Amino acid sequence: MPFVARITGLLMLLVAGQAPGAPLVMNSGEQAVTLLELYTSQGCSSCPPAERWLNDFVADESLWRTFVPVAFHVDYWDYIGWKDPYGQPANGERQRALARAANARTVYTPGFFANGREWRGWALGMAPPAGRTQPGNLAVRVADGELEAHFAADAEPWLLNVAVLGFGIDTPVTRGENRNRILRQEFVSLVHVAHPSANGQWRVPLPAYDKGESSRRGLAVWVSRPGQPTPVQATGGWLDSER
């Protein structure tokens, strides 16, 4: 059966209702789903309030449907006393690329981007901004360690981003600005990979990752144009086999 037809036949499946071992099927729908990116560090004393705000969305009914959060831990604060075990140089590079694309003057933590735009509404208790465009459906199917995805009807170059997220992470911090605190963190990017395509179709392996101290895993998937970090469409869900 063609891939697009198989995805179409599974559109009505609910991820939460899947049986153990069943394929994970995710569809964004036609309306843009907001990719909400937090750039943070366990070594930053200003970050815990932003992380607590983000953590509350684990049980939000709009999670995965209207917004997909990802917490990218950076390593550029490691030198001040605490090495963030989830910090990766590539995360800081992505933050700088987003800042350049959005004409932001600097990078900092905690720093949010919503659909590629710098966003500070979290400090006012605002909900993540809703997407206003209709880029089309991003269809994703995960089974047996393999991920299939389809986006856009016309054959154009796209980049598929896949991030495995860790949840329920408690870290006792013994040094640095957050010394003697236990940090609870959700939506942590454990691994982030990108795959190019000339026609908006992919069949790729699910990326290998170290689960660290996470008790639960999820998946964030989004598409962007080659050479551009700004997301166009996103979807996500729980990795049922890891729950």
Secondary structure as UniProt FT lines:
FT   HELIX           3..9
FT   TURN            10..12
FT   HELIX           15..17
FT   TURN            20..21
FT   STRAND          24..27
FT   STRAND          34..40
FT   TURN            42..43
FT   TURN            45..46
FT   HELIX           47..55
FT   HELIX           56..59
FT   TURN            61..62
FT   TURN            64..66
FT   STRAND          67..73
FT   TURN            76..77
FT   HELIX           78..80
FT   TURN            85..86
FT   HELIX           89..101
FT   TURN            102..103
FT   STRAND          111..114
FT   TURN            115..116
FT   STRAND          117..119
FT   HELIX           121..124
FT   STRAND          138..143
FT   TURN            144..145
FT   STRAND          146..151
FT   STRAND          158..167
FT   STRAND          169..173
FT   TURN            177..180
FT   STRAND          181..185
FT   STRAND          188..197
FT   STRAND          201..205
FT   TURN            212..213
FT   STRAND          216..224
FT   TURN            226..227
FT   STRAND          231..238
FT   HELIX           240..242
//
